[in-house]
Amino acid sequence: MKKEVSRERVSGFLHACGRNICNDRGETVLLVGWGLGNWLLCEGYMWNLADCAQFDRPRRIERTVEDLTGKAYAKRFWKRYRETFIQESDLQMMAEMGYNSLRVPIAARLFIEEGPKIRFREEGFHLLDTLLNLCEKYGLYVFLDLHAAPGGQTGANIDDSVDDLCRLFIDQAQFERGLALWEEIARRYQDRWIVGGYDLLNEPIRPVRYPGDVDLDMYIPRLREFYEQAIERIRRHDTRHMIALEGVHWATDTSIFDHVYDPNMVIHFHRYGCAPDISAFKPYLEAAQRLNLPLWLGETGENTMAWFSAMMPLAFRLGISVTMWPWKKMTCINSPCSVHEPDDWSMIRAYLEGGAQPDYSTAQRIFDQLLHHIRMENCDLNEQINAQVFRTPGCEIHGTDFDEMPGPEESCHHAPAAYAPGCYRVDTGMEIIGQFDDGDKQFLFDGPWRSALLRLHQEEWAQYSVYDVTSSSNLEIQCFSDEPSRLEVRQNGTLLSVFDLSGMRYEQVLSGMHLYNADACQIRLTVLRGVVKIGNISIRPIS
């Protein structure tokens, strides 16, 4: 994995090589990076205002800022916001953390005017040009993501739609504006190799969300037409860039991938709130196998640290590129950069909930402070995420998240029938059977997974891959035993320790194991006698 994600492989145009993405030297590249949500396309939840309907999408956010601060201030604010939210320091930090790519969600209104005539706006293109120049400097591929197409392609707040209908597919004028925008992007960036590819539409055609919600699936044929025509318009100018296509229903449905739309394309899918095991990837692996195309998990994350350490390394081992979401948002622990709330931000929230409107000077002071807080140097860094994504010292792994690849007898072993099948026991007493011999781990995301314990019987073992381990790292294992038991711990086949467990059923933390230097290593836990339930495995840097 280390070579494939290295920024040394950020070299020239990307292209599909069967199931892999390759650079201009023919080397396999695994994309790993972050999406720049809330920069050129804002969402209210990233401002800690998730439940405020009038602040849920770009056009409503812009209108609210103008109502609160005045038209002249709002115009200055948005110019400064877009110049400040992502700066060189952000990109330098991404590169230093080991990422090689990013995804830029864009709102069409910054690039093409709304109205009867097609007129392009230089504001959005200027911001992209500046970003691309810096990404060349720091070795970061950029994927351009039309997150909010003209008229909206999703039918929800994320596409900046006026009425939660996907008017890109309903109104012919909007359809044509979407095609024209992609043709203009291709014309401008046809020679920019740092552009990794074109993500034609983010999460097109939402599912029915609640009883009585409008069903938009009738527009799926129109989506196919848009993909085909947009590719044709792009290829008039640009034959070198990759095309990324997403399925319907939040980019989770694979039915649209019934043929190869373009020989240089990648299947793009999103996964949130799922069990972090191979079941999350199976439909997309099947589509990629059927069409002989690479896979890109272009949006994922927004989760716990242990979920990152389960989901991301498995994707990499399956040869799937990953872009997480988002790089920066307000008061968070699951994005790399956490923006501090401005003083009196509660006044903005209260206003949106029906309270009194702050006077102009107060509102301007609050938004001025926001401009200060969004700078990278003023954010809190959640550095643990990096350790979880790459499984490096500082990470914590659930016992249930042993290596699913390469598979039974190589990364896990289920003992003969004389012993009960391995299973996960959760705090409620519920048991979920996990069949080690078929490579699947079955559990629910929001209940059992969070508190599940991996139960290993005598002669059973499980293996956990970690990376960039040094001799200044310690291994700790949380475990439980219901009877006197013995657990063996090895690193890359070398014995680290053997523990005799009392069988007193309470939590025991096994420590004192110093790891030795290894770019990649496997920690193997084997039960020599009795039954041991594994909780968390921690790789702790020695301070």
N, C-alpha and C positions, 0 to 999 in steps of 0.2 A: 504494500500500500504506500509506503513512504515515497518511493520513486514516482508513482503515478500522480500523487497530489503535489509534488514538488513544484515550486514556481520556476525551477530550471526548465520545466516542460512548457512554460508559457512562451510559445514560439510559433509565430505564423498562424495562418487560418486553420480553424478546426474543421474536421470533416468526419463523417461516419465511416467507420471501418468494420462492417459487420456489426457485432454487438458492442464494439468499443468506440470511443471518441478518440481521434488521433490528431496530433499537431502536424506541422509541415515537414517534420523529420520522420513521420510515421510512427512516433512513439505514442503509447497509450496515455491518455490524460484522464484522470478522475477529477472532475470539478468539485471543489469544496469551498463554500463561501456563504455570504449573507445577502439577503435582500434589503434594499434601501427603502423600506417602507417609511411613510410619513415625511418624505422629502419632496418629491415632485407630485405626490399624491397622498394626501393626509386622510387619516381615519381617526374618528373621535376617541376610540378606545385607547389609542396610543398617547392621548392627552389626559388619560384617566377620566374620560367623560363618555363611557361606553353606553350609558342608558339615556343619553340626551338625543332625542331624534333629530333636533334641529342642528346637531353638531356631528352627524354620523358620516358625512361624505364631503368631498372637497368643496362643492358649490355652496353647501349650507354652512360649512366652517368659514369660508370666505365671507359670506353674507353676515354671519354673526360677528366676526371681527370688525367688519365695517360698521355694523350697527352700534357696537360698543365703543369704538375708538374714532369713528369719523372716516370719511372717504380718503382724505389726503394721507392720514396716518396709515390706514390699512394698505394703501398702495406702497408706501415706503416699507412697511412691515414685511410684506410678502417678498419684496426684492431682497431685503436683508436676511429674511428667514432662509430663502433658497440658496443664498450665497454662504450661509453660516452653518446650516444643519449638517452638510457634508463638506468637509474641507480636506486639505492635504493630510492633516494629522490623522483623520479617520482612516484614510487609505494606507498610510504608513503603518498604523497600528494593525490593520488587517494583515498586511504583508508580514509583519513581525510575528504575528500569532500563527502564521503558517498557512493562511488561506491563499487561494490562487485565482479566485473569481468572485464576481458579484452580479446580482440581478437588479436592474433599475426599473421599478414600476413607474410608468408615465401616464399622465392624464392628457388626453388628446387636446383639451382646450389650451394647453400651453404650447402646442405645436401647430394647430390649425384652428382658424377662427370659426366660431359658430355663426351660421347664417347661410344664405342661399348660394354664395360664391365660395369657391375654394381658394382661400388665402392662407398661406403658411405664416406662422409667427416665429420670429427669430429668438425670442426669449428662451424657449425650451431648447432649441438647437444650440444656443450659446452655452447653456449650462451643461449639456451633454458633451460638447466639444472640450470644455474645460476638464470635465471628469475623465474623458478618454485620454487626454494628454497626461494626466497624473497617473492613470492606470497603466499606461505604457511605462512610465518611470518606475512603478512599483511592481510590475509583473502581475497584473490582475485582469483576466478576461472579463469583459462586460457583456452581459446579455440584456438586450433591450426588450422590455416587457410592456406591451400595450395593455395596461391594467384597467384603463377606462377609455374604451373606444368611443368614437362619435355615436351618441345616442345610447350607449351602454350595451354591453354584450352579455351581461350576467342576469340583470333584473334584480339588483340589490344595491346596497349602499356602496359596495366596494368598486362599482363601475361608474360612480358619479352620475347615475341615471336620474332623470327628472321624476319619473313616476313608477320606478321599480318594474319597468318593462324593458326587454332587450330590443330597443328600437334600432339598433344596428341591423337587425334582421327583419324588422317590420317595415321600416321606412327606407325606400330606395335611395333617397338623397343621403341618408346617414351611411348606408351600405357603400355608396360610391365614395363618400368622404373617407371612410376607413381604408378602402383600397388605395385612394390617392395618397393618404398619409404613409402607408407602407411603401408605395412606389417612391415617394420623396425621401424617406429614410434610406432606402436602398441606393438611390441616386447619390445621396450625400456621403454615405459611409461604405460604398462598395470597395474602397481601397484600404479601409481601416482594419487591419488584421486583429487589433486588440479587441474589436467587437467579436465576441465569441459566437453570437448568433442572434436571430430574431425570434422572439417569443410572440407569436402572432396575436393571441388573445388569452388573457388571464381568465380562468374559470368560467368559460362560456356556459350560459343556460343553466341557471340554478335548478335544483329540484323543488318540488312542492314542500314548503317549510312547515305548514300548519294547516289544519282543516279550513277550507275555503280559500286557500292561497291559489293564485292563478297558475295553472299548469302551462309551462312554456316549452314542453317537449315537441310541440308541433313545429318549432323552428329549427330542429336538428338538421333537416335537409338543407335549410338555408345556411347553417354553419358550415356544412360540407362545401357548399358553393363558395362561401367566403374564403375558406382555406385554399381551395383550388384556384380561385381567381387572384387572391393575394399573392400566392406563389408565382403565378404567371406574370403578374405585374412586377414583382421583385426581380424575377429572372430576366426581365428585359434589360436590366442594368447590372445585376449582381448575380454571378454564377458561382460565387465562392463561399458565401456565408451559410452556416447551418440554419435550418428552420426547426423551431421547436413548436410542437402542436400539443394542445391539451384537450382531454375529453370533457364531456359535460358533467354536471352535478358536482361542482367544486373540484373539477379535474380528477375525479375518482373513477368515472365510468370509462371502460375501455372499448365500448362497442363501436366507436367512431374509427378505431384503428383496424379497419377491415382491408386496407390496402396501403401500399407505400405511396404517400402523396408526393414525395420528392426523394431522390436517392440520397441527398445529404440532409437527412432529418433525424431528430431525436424524439422519442416518446417522452412526453413531459407529464408528470402526475404529482398530486399533492396528498400528504397523509398527516392528519391531526387526530388526537384523541383516540388512537388505536392501541391495541396491544403491541408492544415493541418487539415483535418476533417475526418469523418468516411469513406468517399468514398475512402480514401487512403488505407484502411485496408480491405475493403469488399471482394475482391477476395481471400485473404488469410484466412480470417475468415471462408469463405465458404469451402475452402479446408480442414482447420483444423477440422471443424465440420463434414465433410464427412468422414474423416479418423480417427477422434478422436485422434488427435495429438496436441502437443503444438506448439506455434509460437514463432519465434525469428526474430525480426527486427534487423538483424546483421550489417547493415550499413545504416546510415542516418545522416543528419546534414548539414554542409556546408551552413548555412542559417542565417537569421536574428534572433535577440533575441526573438522577439514576435512569430516567427515560432516555435522555440524550446518550448516556453511555451504553445503553442497550441497542437503540435504534440506529445510530450513525455508524458505528463500527461494522454492524451487520450489513448495512447498505454497501459500504466500501468493499467488504469481503465478497459481496454478490456482484461487484463491478458496476454499481449504480452511483452516478454522480449525485451530489447533495448540495442544495442551497437552503439555508435556514432562514427563519423569519422572526422578527426583523432585527437589524443591527442596533437600533437605538429606539427606546421609548421611555415614557415617564415612569419613575418609581417602580422598577421591576428588578427581578432577580434572574430572569430567564432570557434576557438579551445581553449581549456583551456590554452595552453602554446604557446606564440608567440616568435619565434626566431628572434633576430635582424639580419638584413643583415650585413655582414662584410663590412668594408670600401672597396671601390673600387670594390664592387660586380658588378657594372655597366660594368667593364672591361670584366668580364666573360660573361655577357649578350651580350655585343658588339661583342665579339669574336664569340659567337654562331650565331650571326646574320650576320656574314661575315666580321667582322672587324679584326683589328690587334690582333695577339696573344700576350698576356703578356709574358714577359720573365719568366723563370722558378722560379727565386727567388721571383718575385712579385706574381706569382700564388700560390706558396707555402705559402707565408705570408697571402694571402687571405684565403686559406683553413685552415691554422693554426687558424686564427681568428674564422672561422666557428666552429671548434672544441671547442673553448672556449664558443661561443654563444649558442651552443645546450645544454649545461648543464642546468638542471632544474633551478638552483639558478640564472642563468644569463638571463632567459626568463622573459618576461612580463606575468603576470597571468591575464587572462580574467575571473575574478571571477563571473561576472554577469551571465555567462552561467549556472553555478551551480544553481543559484536562479531560472533561467528560467526552467531548466530541472525538478527540484523538486517542482516548484511553491512555493517557500519560500520567506520570506521578501527580497526585492530587485528585485522581478519580476515585469514584466509589461505584461498585458493581453489585447489583442484586445477585444472590446466589442462583436464582432461576435463570439468569442471563448468561449462562455458559455458552461457549461457541456452538452455533448451529452449523457452521461450516468448518471443516469439510464434511463432518457427519459422524454417525455412529462408528465406534471402535477407533476413531481418530481424534475426536474431540469430546466424546462422552462414551460411557459403557454402562449397559444395563445388565445386571447380574442374572444368573440362571434362574429358572422358575422356582427354585427352592425358597427364594425370597419374594416378598410382596413387591409389586411394581413400584418404581419410584413415583412419588407424587408430591404435590405442593400442599402444605397445610397452612391455612390462613388463620388469623386470630379468632374468627367466628367458629372455627371447627370444621368449616366446609373444606372438602377435599376436591381437587381438580387433577385428574389423572394426566400425567405427562408421559407419553410413550417415547422413551429415549431411542428405541430402535428404528423409528421412522423420521427422526430429526426434528419433529415438531414439538413446541412447548405450548400447551394450551392454557390460557388464562384470560380473565377479563381485565380490561385496563383500569377501570375506576374502582374496582373492589379488590379482588384477590391479588392482582399483580403488585399493588403497593405494599402489601404485608405478607406476601407469599414467602415460604421457606422451601428451599430445595431439600428434599429428604433423600439421602443416600444410604443404601443398605450395604452390608458387607460385600466386598469385591466390586462395588460400583464406584465410578469416578466421573468427574467433570472437569473441564479445562477452560481457562479464561485467558484470552490474549490481551497483552498490554504492550505498550511501545515506549521507546526512548527512556528505558529504565536505567538508573544509575545506582552506584553503590551508596548513594546518599538517600536511598529510599527504603522505607520499611513496609512490610506486609502485615496487615491485621485482618483477622477473620472473626466475624461474629457467628457463633453457632450455639446449638442446643442439642442435648442428648437425653433420651428417656431411659437409657440403660448404660452401664459401663461400656465405653467405646474407645476406639483408637483411630486417629486420623493422621494420614501422611500427607505432607506438603512438599511439592517439588517445583523447581523452576528449570524449564528446558531439560528435564530429566535428572537434574542434580538435586539431591535430597537437601531440603532446607530444615525440616524438623518433623518429628513424630510426636503427637500429643495424645496422652491418655486422658479421656474425659470421664468425669465422675458419674454421669447419669443422674444428676440432681434436677434436671429439667429447666433450670434457670439459665439465663444468658451467660455464656462464657466468651470472652474476647481473647483470642490467641494472638500473641504479639511476640516481639523479640526476633523477628525474621528479617535479616538484612538481605536485600536483593543485590545481585551483582550486575554490572553493566551489560546491557543488551539493547540493540535497536528494536528488536521484537522478541518477545518471550511468551511462553505459555506457563501459567500457574496451574498445576494439576493437583486436585484434592481427591484422595483415595481413601475410602473407609476400609480399614484392615479388619476391624471387628465391631460388631454392634450396628447401631443406626445413628447417623448424625444429620441434623437439619442445619443447612447453611443459610445464614441471613445475608449480611453485607460483607463484601470483600473490599478493603480499602488499601490503596497504594499511597502512603503518606511520605512526602519529602521530610527528611530530617532537618529540623530548623537549627 
